């Protein structure tokens, strides 16, 4: 990871209130990122619940490749 990513992670970890985190994310992310990133979290949650990749893709309106990527990261133990 580069130093900018590490700095971002440190800043995010310091946020105590959800509303402060939301305000910060809305300030730095594009509308597309604000939609895509929460869906990535939802992918992981649904995979952990045993929902099929195809069902997740259909429900969230995503490509199967995006869901598969989340599945691979979950299998690696990154969540």
C-alpha positions, 0 to 999 in steps of 0.5 A: 500500500502506498502512503496515501492509502495508509493516511486515508485508513488512519483518518477513517479509523479516527472518525468516532461518529457515523455522521462525521464519517458520512460527511467526510465520504460525501466530500471526497467521493464521487456520486458513482463511488458513493453508490459502488463502495456500499454495494461492495460491502453488501456483496460481502455481507450477502456472501457470508449469509450464503446468497449465491453470486448470481442472486447477489449480482441480480439483486444489486444490479452488478456484473457477476465479475464484481461479485466474484471478486468479492468472493475471492477476497472473502476466501482469502480471509480479507473480511 
